[in-house]
Amino acid sequence: MKFLSTVFSLLLLFTFAGFSHAANKEFPGRDVYLGTKYIEIDAFKEQFDKVIVVDVRSKYEYETLRIKGAKNIPLNSRKFVTSMQELRDSNKDVKIVVYCNGKTCMKSYKAASKAKSRGITNVVAFDAGIMDWAKSYPEQAVLLGQSPIDPNKLIAKSRFKKHLVAPEKFAEMVQTDNVAVLDVRDRHQRMGMGLFIGAERQANLDDDSINKHILASVKGNKTMLIYDEAGKQVRWLMYRLEAAGVQNYKFMKGGTRGYFKTLKKRLNI
């Protein structure tokens, strides 16, 4: 009887573990960062007026779409730990909620984990991210400086994918007439080298110079061909492009990583 009871207990344990794992497929960071606390979207909304909200994405992403009232402390900033410590020191007993793009984005977890490792307490990750928040609570979101936002203006992943072209096709388009090619990688990613030397311009997403290139393309009625490091940051550029009236634009699928991956396959490396 004791044996059967033990077996039954083990079956229950494995069953609940299976349910937990299935649930976390939607939020993969919960399995990767097991010791990092997170907050669900409903609980976050209930506590919204009692917490400090920190957007750990780039300045460009933050200025495009963010949670209303959020502070911007980019995870990749050299001052991330110092800024988070200063925030904690001036708000000792207040919970800090960090967020990034969405469910598969690990920056919120990395930020909370890094803060914890440096002794910065009571920091939790909002792993549903900005997109789910903006859809659920448009009155507490800011899109291109405007709030409340219209959820219908949020760009779905399916629409983003329509503007992606494979690296080989992208390279062919670079050689055509009336195109404007932009490398929008960060300086440390670029290291002074572009993929299409002589045919492209360089503009960091966080700099105002990118607006100059966008306006020039609109005036010249050119097709914009844009690439980044991994093919993800360019999604946020869509809002600026469409707000400026750019009709024709394409992004390189996978960014430079996709480009070199394709090149290795062609060369059998």
Rosetta blueprint (number, residue, H / E / L):
1 M L
2 K H
3 F H
4 L H
5 S H
6 T H
7 V H
8 F H
9 S H
10 L H
11 L H
12 L H
13 L H
14 F H
15 T H
16 F H
17 A H
18 G H
19 F H
20 S H
21 H H
22 A H
23 A H
24 N L
25 K L
26 E L
27 F L
28 P L
29 G H
30 R H
31 D H
32 V H
33 Y L
34 L L
35 G L
36 T L
37 K L
38 Y E
39 I L
40 E L
41 I H
42 D H
43 A H
44 F H
45 K H
46 E H
47 Q H
48 F H
49 D H
50 K H
51 V L
52 I E
53 V E
54 V E
55 D E
56 V L
57 R L
58 S L
59 K H
60 Y H
61 E H
62 Y H
63 E H
64 T H
65 L E
66 R E
67 I E
68 K L
69 G L
70 A L
71 K E
72 N E
73 I L
74 P L
75 L L
76 N L
77 S L
78 R L
79 K L
80 F H
81 V H
82 T H
83 S H
84 M H
85 Q H
86 E H
87 L H
88 R H
89 D H
90 S H
91 N L
92 K L
93 D L
94 V L
95 K L
96 I E
97 V E
98 V E
99 Y E
100 C L
101 N L
102 G L
103 K L
104 T L
105 C L
106 M L
107 K H
108 S H
109 Y H
110 K H
111 A H
112 A H
113 S H
114 K H
115 A H
116 K H
117 S H
118 R L
119 G L
120 I L
121 T L
122 N L
123 V E
124 V E
125 A E
126 F E
127 D L
128 A L
129 G H
130 I H
131 M H
132 D H
133 W H
134 A H
135 K H
136 S H
137 Y L
138 P H
139 E H
140 Q H
141 A E
142 V E
143 L E
144 L L
145 G L
146 Q E
147 S L
148 P L
149 I L
150 D L
151 P H
152 N H
153 K H
154 L L
155 I L
156 A L
157 K H
158 S H
159 R H
160 F H
161 K H
162 K L
163 H L
164 L E
165 V E
166 A L
167 P H
168 E H
169 K H
170 F H
171 A H
172 E H
173 M H
174 V H
175 Q L
176 T L
177 D L
178 N L
179 V E
180 A E
181 V E
182 L E
183 D E
184 V L
185 R L
186 D L
187 R H
188 H H
189 Q H
190 R H
191 M L
192 G L
193 M L
194 G L
195 L L
196 F L
197 I L
198 G L
199 A L
200 E E
201 R E
202 Q E
203 A L
204 N L
205 L L
206 D L
207 D L
208 D L
209 S H
210 I H
211 N H
212 K H
213 H H
214 I H
215 L H
216 A H
217 S H
218 V H
219 K H
220 G L
221 N L
222 K L
223 T E
224 M E
225 L E
226 I E
227 Y E
228 D L
229 E L
230 A L
231 G L
232 K L
233 Q L
234 V H
235 R H
236 W H
237 L H
238 M H
239 Y H
240 R H
241 L H
242 E H
243 A H
244 A L
245 G L
246 V L
247 Q L
248 N L
249 Y E
250 K E
251 F E
252 M E
253 K L
254 G L
255 G H
256 T H
257 R H
258 G H
259 Y H
260 F H
261 K H
262 T H
263 L H
264 K H
265 K H
266 R H
267 L H
268 N L
269 I L
